[in-house]
Structure formats: C-alpha cells, structure tokens
Amino acid sequence: MKVHLVIGLVLVTFAVSLPVMYLVNNGKPLQWDKPDAITSEDKEDKDDPVVDALCLKGLMCLGEGQHDKAIAAYSEAIKRDPKYSFSYLGRGDVYLAKGDLDRALLDYDHAARIDPENDAAKERASFVRAQQKQK
C-alpha cells in the first residue's frame, strides 16, 4: 500500500512541477495574455516537421556510416529551410566524419552566421581550424 502512495506522490509532484518549470524557464506563453497575440512572425519560427525528419534521417545515416545519404538528407533539409542552422551543423558533422575539413568548416561557419547563439557550431569550427593547422 505504501508503494502505491509513494508512486502516486511522485506522479503528482512530476505533474505539478513540469508546467511550473516550463513557466520558470520560458515565461508565460503569449496566448495567456492575448489570444490573438500570435503573429505571422511567430508562426514562421515554428520548425518544419519535414526538415526535422530530414535531419533525423541524416543523423541516422551518419550513425550507419552512410555518409552520402546523410549529406543528401541534410542538403534537402537546407533547401527546405536555409535558415535552420542545425541542418548545416549536421552536414558539417558528416563532412568531418568523411575527413573533408574544408566543407565541414564552411557548414559550421554558415551555421554560426545564421544563428550567432549556436555555440556548438562555433566550437566545431574552432576544432576544424585547429585540425587544419596541424596538417
């Protein structure tokens, strides 16, 4: 009986803390203030599920060692949404795995230009530059 009570308590705590932590980390959603406050700019910021699927496909292909298929998937994602920095980041990872440091660096730098807050792109670009200097 005590096990059920503990499990119930954990579930209630989780159910209450999840929305609270969301509000603490992200603030109050726009819809709470004004239902019509969502503008067309907000809608444009939403991720394209096809781009997400293509990036996932690229990641899976990279994991399987299918570099050309991974590059094709990321390139298709870039065609659909050229402002999505993580597509460039993923394609750069594939080029890095292939040993093509020049193309990897181009993609990492492009990702960093698109999204200046993308620290992963900056770190990877620095890593590639260091690798190039060692050659």
N, C-alpha and C positions, 0 to 999 in steps of 0.2 A: 504494500500500500504506500509506503514512504517513497518507493521508487517512482510511482506514478505521480506523486505530489512533486517530487524534485523535477521530473521531466516536464510537468505542466508549468512549474515555476520558471524553468529555463525557457520554454517556448513563449510564455507571456513576456518575460524580460526581453527576449530577442525581438518579439513582435512590436514592443513599445520602443526599444532602443533604435531599431533600424530607421524609422521615419525621423526620430529625433536627431540621429547622427547625420542624416541627409540634410536636415534643415541647418544644423550647425556648420556643416562643411560647404553647403551650396547656397544657403539663404532661402528666403521664401520664393517659391515659384511665381512668375509673373501672373499666372492665371488667378492667383488668390487675390491680388489687388484689383485687377480689371480683367474680366473675362475676354474682352476684345483687345487686350494689350499685345497679343502676339501679332507681330508684323510680318510682312513678306520676307524681311531680312532674317528674322528668327527661323522661318521655315527653310530658308536656303542653307542655314547652318546645320541642318539635320544630315546625318550620314546617309548615303545612298546604300541600301542593302545589297545591291549588286556589286558595288565597289568593295564593300566589306567581304562579300563572298569570294570575289576575285583575289583579294589579299589573303584570305584564309586558304584558298587554293594554292596561291603562290607559296605560302608558308609550308603547306603540306608537301608540295612538290620539292621544295628545298630540303625538307626533312628526309625525303626519299632519295635525294641525290639527283633529281630530275631538274637540272639547272635551266635548261632551255624552256621547259614547260613553265617553270616558276617565273622566268623573265617574261614570258608571253602573258602570263596571268597578271603580273604587276603592270606590264605595259598597257594591257587592256584597261586595267583599273585607272591608270593615269589618263588614258584617252577619255574615259567617262567623267573623271573629276580631276583635272590637272592641278587643283589647289589642295588636294589631300596629301599632306606631306608624308604620311606613313606608307603610301604606295612607293614613293621614291626611296624611303628608308628601307623598305623590304627588298626592292630591286637592287639597291646598293649592297644589301647583305648577300644577295645571290652572286653579284659580281665579285664581291670579296671572297666568297666561297670558291669561285672559279679561279681566283687569283688575278682578276682583271682590276688592278688597283685604280687605274685611271678612270674607268667608268664608275666604279664604286664611289670614288671621290666626287665625281660630277653629281651623282644622285644624292649623296649625303649633303653636299653644299646646296643643292637645289632645295632639298627638304628643309634645311636650316634657313634659307631665304624665305621660303613660303611661310614657315612657322618659326619665328625667332625664339620662341619658348621651347622648341624641341631640343632639349639637352642631349638626347640620345644621338641625334643627327650630328650635333657639334662634336660630341665625344668620338663618334666613329670617324668623322672627317679628320680629327686630330690624330687618331690612331693610324689611319691610312697615310697621312702625311709623314708620320714617323716611320712607317714601314717603307715608304718611298725613299726617304733619306738614307735608310740602311742599305739600300740596293746600290 
